[in-house]
Amino acid sequence: MSDTRRRVKVYTLNEDRQWDDRGTGHVSSTFVERLKGISLLVRAESDGSLLLESKISPNTAYQKQQDTLIVWSEADNYDLALSFQEKAGCDEIWEKICQVQGKDPALDITQDPIDESEEERFEEIPETSHLVELPPCELSRLEEIADLVTSVLSSPIRREKLALALMSEGYIKKLLGLFRVCEDLDNREGLHHLYEIVRGVLFLNKAALFEVMFSDDCIMDVVGCLEYDPALVQPKRHREFLTKTAKFKEVIPITDSELRQKIHQTYRVQYIQDIILPTPSVFEENFLSTLTSFIFFNKVEIVSMLQEDEKFLTEVFAQLTDEATEDCKRRELVNFVKEFCAFSQTLQPQNRDAFFKTLANLGILPALEIVMGMDDLQVRAAATDIFSYLVEFSPSMVREFVMQEPQQTDDDVLLINVVIKQMICDSDPELGGAVQLMGLLRTLIDPENMLASTNKTEKTEFLSFFYKYCMHVLTAPLLANTAHDNNSKDLQEGSTKIKPVCPDNFQTAQLLALILELLTFCVEHHTYHIKTYIMNKDLLRRVLVLMNSKHTFLALCALRFMRRIIGLKDEYYNRYIIKGNLFEPVINALLDNGTRYNLLNSAIIELFEFIKVEDVKSLIAHIVDNFYKALESIEYVQTFKGLKGRYEQEKDRQSQRLNRYRRDARSLDEDEELWFNDDDDDDDGEAVEKSRMEEEFSDSYGKYMEAKKGAANGSNGANNGKAAVIPPASPALTPNNGSTSAVKTVALPATAVVKTAMVGLVDYPDDEDEEEEDEEEEEEEQSPRKRPRLSS
């Protein structure tokens, strides 16, 4: 059998009854030796890898759906589908399958899927075969037909046989003809039977029946039948809604009639599934799986057809960004793009990737920048939804666009600043839109999803950009509502962007809580950038003003911000907190809270407990020195007594260390005194030598000083530099015995002093080199002498 290659997509049904795209390739039917039979092979068009290898089993039930789909099950709960690009390719492969199984290609199903239990049941009850014999399609037989359809739903084999019978005799269209008769006669009993019949036919879960029922000439009659639920006193008016209330808006005229028909069909079928049909019970939940698949493949097809129509999408974005476009027209365009993006969620990752790249190339982000800044609330809400689709799909794509903007425009209209202002100016009392935008901003500034390439680091570049161009806009409401002085620089800077509002206003408190949540996230993940910003703006002091807020949730947000900073155990932050006395508002809040045992009380105590457990020495010393008197009365927890205990322990350790240092210095002085006393005993035997050396020294020193004066201008800088690192001479070396000490102290550990004293004795040519080496020795030997200071 010759290979027949056709372009297809391979789908598998997952546990959630959703179709997963396994890839695109070319299908062929060929004999596979390993499987010992004719098999369907699909090789990927990208790399030729094998996407599917499935033997055409004589007993497998294959179904052909919608002219371009072939669906079958290979094992329990493992369904496969091939979606063909062309109907001709589907027909050809279908003929091959039917040829292997010896079936008629005119049928849309090759087998009756019968499990063993069903076969045994039918052997025991052979007379049940009459159940698939449909009564004549007449008004008088509607009750009998309804009973038949309802009775077969519990048995898969009977459902299959009934579906075949309904298809082979064109029975559906005859039933819908009876519906029109019953409605004209106002025959309520017949209409109630037709409701049961049509509902039961939908639960047969057969794509071939759906093709008939959802065709243009049948679907409204199907909806009509479903209006007459026997449980309702009055029928629903679904057809009236679909034909009169629901309007199909073509923002740009769609010239492709097939695409328009597919959109209409998908909307109506979705309406049937979501609105008309009751929520299926546990026993019925799989009855509509094929209906879900039908909608899914329709959506995929619609997105693909629109995506391939470049003229259509180009016109959409051109009108969206055109200043001359009317507001109502722009609203429709934005809603269309939103629906378009929502449909794209049915696509598989690789297809969704191509979809969003197409939108990016067409200018979706510049268009969003314009529409998100508009006054129309509906337009802004729809634009926010579109923006969320883009950020969730590819934060890097959004960041890349944003970083290119400063070269083309000013800060006020940067996309991220537009988003921040949208968040700040949300008019919803519950700030629903602000919460959504805050989540998107958090995704954009999250280093975890930033890529690091060989040429550049996205994290560094984007965070530098964000803190330079956007952070002041984000913190403006915070700085405006915590300013002590109305003329302060920060308030002026913020008020040019956002109008200051009363900090006791609940909506404002919610907004400040959102901003603090974002800043707390920055403290955890941005380290250097946020640290610089906090120090420069004295941000923590401004945040802690909110500890006085009457809204406890806002005070807790401010406390959480400080807790994250302290949790980093960064001494730069600790020194900043100590210098600014920033524990004072926290302790005041604890004392003002009194004896109330609430979340604020627990959160503040946890902060001090963390400092105690982690033994943050500088903070412990600061707290005990400045606030212990106010805190010592709190005895229902041992936190503050523990802080005092830690403080006393550290103080004792420092005292012991200081005493040891002093004792070591005293014993060194005694040793030196003994050594010099020994030297004095030797001095008598060397008096003549000493006298001669003093005379030589006097002559040499005179010549040396004259030479030094001549080179004074050139050498002053160097000498000054060297003098800066020379420690003061040991107390044991006195001016009276300068020459002796120079000779006698060669073996002393304080070599730096000895070397300095020897500089003036003889002016050797390579003294400079020795001095440089000596300086290095001085620096090396100086470091062990440093002692840790007692922490303040």
ABEGO torsion letter per residue (X at the ends): XBBBBBBBBBBBBBAAGBBBBAEBBBBBBBBBAAAGEBBBBBBBAAAGBBABBBBBBAABBBBBBGGABBBBBABBGBBBBBBBABAAAAAAAAAAAAAAAGBBAABABABBBBBAAAAAAAAABAAAAAAABBBBBBAAAAAAAAAAAAAAAABAAAAAAAAAAAAAAGAAAAAAAAAAAAAAAGBAAAAAAAAAAAAAAAAAGBAAAAAAAABAAAAAAAAAAAABBAABABBBBAAAAAAAABBBBBABBBABAAAAAAAAAAAAAAAAAAAABBBBBAAAAAAAAAAAAAAAAAAAAAAAAAAABAAAAAAAAAAAABAABBAAAAAAAAAAAAAAAAAAAABBAAAAAAAAAAAAAAGAAAAAAAAAABABAAAAAAAAAAAAAAAAABAAAAAAAAAAAAAABBAAABAAAAAAAAAAABABAAGAAAAAAAAAAAAAABAAABBBBAABBAAAAAAAAAAAAAAAAAAAAAAAAABABAABAAAAAAAAABBBBBAABAAAAAAAAAAAAAAAAAAAAAGAAAAAAAAAAGAAAAAAAAAABABAAAAAAAAAAAAAAAAAGBAAAAAAAAAAGAAAAAAAAAAAAEABBBAAAAAAAAAAAAAAAAGBAAAAAAAAAAAAAAAAABAABAAAAAAAAAAAAAAAAAAAAAAAAAAAAAAAAAAAAAAAAAAAAAAAAAAAAAAAAAAAAAAAAAAAAAAAAAAAAAAAAAAAAAAAABBBBBAABBAAAAAAAAAAAAABABAAAAAAAAAAABBBAAAAAAAAAAAAAAAAAAAAABBBBBBX
